[in-house]
Amino acid sequence: MPFLKAHNVSKNFGGVQALKDVTLELPESVVLGLIGPNGSGKSTLLNIIAGLEKPTSGIVRLDNRRIDSLRANRVVGYGLAKTHQIPKPFSNMTARENVAVAVLYGRRNIPSPRLALEEADRVLSMVRMGSRKDAPANSLTVQEKKRLELARAIGTGASILLLDEVFAGLSPEELKDSIQLFKKLHNELRFSVLVVEHVMRAVLSLSQKVMVLEEGRVIATGSPDEIVHDEKVIQAYLGSKSAAA
Amino acid sequence: MNVQKPGLTLYGLFIVMAFLAAAALLLGVAVSSILVVLLIYAALAYSINFITGMIGYVDFGHVLFMAIGSYALATLVSYYGANPLLGVGLGALLGLIFALGIGLIILRFRGVYFAIATVVLVLAAYNIVLQFPQLGVGGEIIFNLTFQPLATYFTIWTIVLIEIVLTYYVNRSRIGFGIRAIKNEEDAASSVGVSPRTLKLTGYMLGGLFGGAAGAVYAWSISGVTAGPAFDFTFSLLMLAMIIIGGVGTSIGPLLGAVVVYIPSYFLLTTVAQAQPLMIGLLVIIMALFLPDGIVGLLRRSNQRLRLVLE
């Protein structure tokens, strides 16, 4: 039963303190939304959990193992996988080869490229990309590239997904489609998710719990309904005058 | 790349290698002494292909491993009277060990910084060699062996054959998938569990191993080694030219590139020697502009069936 916990995590970049004593808990199968204005430290927190950056202080645990000193590729072996805010496909490979890399090097111990490609096909149809599996990754649309990021993360066999703005930049129709797909996948696979998102509609309808960051601090945590009525959150997003009105 | 398709590329390469073996046995010393240089070129092209072709890190200093192999063989043969085959083995081993030590440090650099580091390494190694009188005055060791063209020939032939098979299977294996991912997006690769450090070092060590072996055979074939030519920058460029012209990272590209670079330069060497680097330079520029994936890429695009079978 995976249980992710970040405890008192701080991160300094030179003189700038990007995160100040952030504590976060992600129980099994829960979708936790992480929101906040630009520069509030959301992506930094995600990068620290994924092993892409080291915290200045504080610890990250998965179950009872510390993972904050591991490199990114080792973190994947413990069942965490992160998508990239700006999709980073392996553009010299096809979609199915992209996912096959994740299957081969994830935590699932499938060393045969043939079996990995078959599994990649299965994952691609799960994210409704089955018809595009032989397309070179650099010929995919933005939405497809985002789906490919998701497929790669699922392909590693992760039980915890760290999603960095997978819903940004989509048309309203694509957004509706993606939210529906995400719900279906979560029902089938029951992974836990930490989702960083600007698109409020997506966060509020997907998350069981939402955490709000402002200038590197947690200013509110609660159900989506509590969050949209929270004074401090409204202030952080709209300024104090609107809150008073 | 389609892992289910039968290995027509591999069978094709086996046939070419069989022809090369038959040519040496049937056509005599004159032909084999030309072909041995071609095979040394091919061995070097395959060795740099493990680094620049597969991992995508441009190595301007690959001649270093060739020199290490040359000095290993020359020292063993001239001072200890050892069998040259032992020298080839030592050259390969030292190439591997040096690649491990050097790779641990310089593979931390990326892009142009890595490329510069490889150039500096060769300059440093050249000056280090000149400081050791054991490696000859001016880094020159010359030895006298009974003329054994077939032994030299079949040693390098075997090395190339091993390189071909290894390149082919690495490309098709799990490692090949990881390597292609790194070549494209190192960070994204590590976020799906690929360890760039391990795979880059693996490629670099394979490059060092085979570069050392080929360098040893080269010293064997010319009965000696001299620091100036052994560390000649032109050699590094020639190796890069061969894989760029043939098709980087592929199993068949280095051999194609070796043929395209070697045959014309053989004829030019006997007529206008100075035109050789000029011609190769022009060819590389044209390839980089119009055919960045080399001859293999051109063939793949020209024909649907070739696209599936050429690896």
Contacts between the chains, C-beta under 8 A, distances in Angstrom:
chain1	res1	chain2	res2	distance
A	50	B	191	6.7
A	52	B	187	7.6
A	52	B	191	7.3
A	71	B	190	7.0
A	71	B	195	7.7
A	72	B	187	7.9
A	72	B	190	4.5
A	72	B	191	5.5
A	73	B	189	7.9
A	73	B	190	4.2
A	73	B	191	7.6
A	73	B	193	5.3
A	73	B	194	5.9
A	73	B	195	4.7
A	73	B	196	7.5
A	74	B	195	7.9
A	76	B	191	7.0
A	76	B	192	6.3
A	76	B	193	3.6
A	77	B	193	6.3
A	81	B	191	7.1
A	81	B	192	6.9
A	82	B	191	5.5
A	84	B	188	6.4
A	84	B	191	7.2
A	88	B	185	4.7
A	88	B	187	6.7
A	88	B	188	3.7
A	89	B	185	7.4
A	89	B	188	7.5
A	90	B	180	6.7
A	90	B	181	4.9
A	90	B	184	4.3
A	90	B	185	5.6
A	90	B	188	6.8
A	90	B	189	7.3
A	91	B	184	6.0
A	91	B	185	7.7
A	92	B	180	6.4
A	92	B	183	7.2
A	92	B	184	5.2
A	93	B	180	6.1
A	93	B	181	7.4
A	93	B	184	7.2
A	97	B	1	7.7
A	97	B	177	7.0
A	97	B	180	7.8
A	100	B	177	6.1
A	101	B	177	5.0
A	101	B	178	6.6
A	101	B	180	7.8
A	101	B	181	4.6
A	101	B	189	7.1
A	101	B	192	5.8
A	101	B	194	6.6
A	102	B	192	4.0
A	102	B	193	7.0
A	104	B	174	4.8
A	104	B	177	5.5
A	104	B	178	7.1
A	105	B	174	7.7
A	105	B	177	7.9
A	105	B	178	6.0
A	105	B	192	5.8
A	105	B	193	3.7
A	105	B	194	4.7
A	106	B	192	6.5
A	106	B	193	5.0
A	107	B	193	7.3
A	111	B	174	5.3
A	112	B	174	7.6
A	113	B	3	4.9
A	113	B	172	6.7
A	113	B	173	6.6
A	113	B	174	6.1
A	113	B	176	7.7
A	113	B	177	6.2
A	114	B	3	5.5
A	114	B	4	6.7
A	116	B	174	7.6
A	116	B	177	7.5
A	117	B	3	6.8
A	152	B	192	5.3
A	153	B	192	7.7
A	155	B	192	7.3
A	156	B	192	5.5
A	156	B	193	5.7
